[in-house]
């Protein structure tokens, strides 16, 4: 297995232009490969845009996890070393036996991105079409459901919102 620095250096050649590595860790990645459970040695990179697993072995393997798809991350330490797991699009990805790298910085960065993502306000619901609302009010007035005064009052409220 190649070292942390050589894996990070090799992985950077495959990142997007301008993408930078915030933190990297070296360990054993537990995931699916070609539909089968697998354990692969390599690095996980936390970049300014996404998480990337990268391994060199007679070529390279790379798996990408956009931050938008990551819902949570957990970490811990045992006698065998640090480990973390994160959940992306309903799937669990894990790295264990982390021997090199800054796990705390890696996890803190991912948590920060997740927190900012969840704090981002959602788009406001679409506003009803005011002219259409006025037409509907006019229909209610014409059907004698609303009085002329009620119609004029609601119409004035709607026009004030424009």
Helices and strands as residue ranges (DSSP letters): H 4-12, E 21-33, E 36-47, E 50-56, E 60-66, G 67-69, E 70-78, E 81-88, E 91-101, H 103-119, H 130-142, H 148-161
